[in-house]
Amino acid sequence: MDVLQIPQSDGFEPFNAETFVDFRYTVDEDLLQKLLARSTNGVLTIEDHQAHLKERIYDSIVTDEFFNFSEESMHVAANQYLFPVMLMGDQLDDFTSLSTETIETFWREFRFPDDFAPRSVRFGDDFDVAAFNAVRQAWQDRNVEIAEEAFEEGKSEIKNEKEEPPSANLSTM
């Protein structure tokens, strides 16, 4: 896989914890609203998160000169975009959706909901860990594919923009 070579930015160097903490705990309202807008009847699905993942990576590659994308960051993104739904879901064997309110609270407050307990605790022996892990792995693999697709599409867009000559309106010359 190619890695975008981005100039080093100021901010996250060693001993600059204040900038990192501010960055980490400041919600990008535009991104959050784009995710929440995908909900249907107050519910966000894994598919909603996957569509948002692809759009976010593509947009970052095309518009953010400091965007850095490596094999590691691809896997982090693949996990990050299924984590809330998989972990905080409230049904025994349906791992596909979660309330929009729970997702929004998670991103805004960076914490689990009150009275949170993992499915294995909430459902005890009725919870099928093997089925859960199989679904999680399949979605994580798909998210890596989505991230790779978005990366290639974004690189292609950047390349096309660099190759296109400026347009001229001959009628005004």
N, C-alpha and C positions, 0 to 999 in steps of 0.2 A: 504494500500500500504506500502511496505517496504521502508525504507529510508536508503540509503547508509551511513554508519558511516565513515566519513573521518577525519583524524587528522586535527586539526586546522592549517591553514597555516599562514605565516607572510604576511602582505601586506595590508589587508583591515580592519585592526583594526581602532577604532575611532582615529581621528586626523591624519590619514595618507592619506589625500586627494590626494596628488601628485601621489602616486602609483596607486590609483583607477582611477584617470583621465587618466594617461598614459595607463593603461590597457583598459579603456573604449574607448579611441580614437585611439588606435593602432589597425589597421585592421590585422587580421590573414590572411595573403596573401594566404596560402595554403587552408584554408576553403573557402575564397572568390572564388578562382579559381575553387575549386570543385563545388561550386554552379553555377558559370558562365558557366562551361563546360557542364552543363545539358541543356543549351539553344538550341533552334532549330530556325534557321532563325532569330536570333537576338531577340528572345522572350523567357521569362521564365514564366512558368505556375505555378499555385497552386500545381499541381502534381509534378513538378520539385522541388519545395520548400519542399513538403512533403517527397519526397525521400531523399533529403538532410538532413532534420530534423532527419529522422530515422538513416541514416548513421552517422550523427554527434553525436547523443546521444549514439548509440552503440559504436562507436569508443572512445568516452570520457569515458564510463564505463570501457572498456577493457584496455585502455592505460593510463588514467590520474589518478594517485593515489590520487589526491586532488579533483576529480570530486564529486560534491555534488548534489544530486537529491532528491527533496522533492515534495510533492503535489503542493506547490506553484510554484516551478521552472518548473514543468511540464506544468502548465497552462500558465506561462509566455512564455515558448517555443512555446506552441500551438498557442498563439497569435502572437508572434514575427515572425513566419514563414508564416503568411498570411497577416500581416499588410501592407507591402509595396505594394503588388499586389492589395489588396482590397482598400486601401486608395488612392493610386496614379494612379490607372487605368484610362485610358482616354476614355473609351467607356461608353455609357449610361447604357446598361443593360448586358454587358458581363464583369463579374468580375473575369475571369479566367486567365488573362495573363497581362504582362507588358514588356516593352522593357528591354532587358538586360542592355542597357546603363543607363536607369533610375535606375535600381536596383544597379548597380555598383556604380554610383554616390552617391546614398543614403548611401550605406555602407561606402564608402571612405570619403565622406564629412560630413556625419551625418546631412544632411539637406534635406529639400524638394527641388524639382526642381524650377528653376526660373519660375515665373508666375504661381506657383501652386495655385490651389483652389480645395476644395473638390467637388466631383461629384454633391452634392446637390446645390452648388453654380454655377458650370459650366452648369448644365442642368436644374436648376430651378424646376418647377412643373412637368417636364417630368421624373424626377428621382423618382423611386419607393423605398422609404426608407424601407418599409416593406420587399420587395423582397431582397434588399441588406442585411438587418439584418438577414433574414432567411438563405441566402447563407453563410454569415459570420459565423453564429452560427453552421451550419452544418459542415463547414470546420474546425472550431475551435474544435468541438466535435471529428471530425475524427483525427485531429492533436493530441488530448489527447490520443486517442486510439493508434496512431502510436508511441507516446512517451512511453506509457505503454508497447507496444510490444518490442520496442527497449530496454527498461529497463530490461524486463524479459529475452530477448535474451542475453544481455550483462552479466547479473548476471549468467545465465546458462553457458556462455563461461568461466567466471572466475571460477565458481565452477568446471567445467570439467578440466580446467588447473590445479587446485589444487589437483584434485583426480587422474590425470594421473601419473602413476609412470614413472620415467625416462626410456627411451628406451635404450636397450643395443643391440649391434650388436654381436650376438653370434659367428659369423664366424671369428671375430678377436680375440676371447678370447682363 
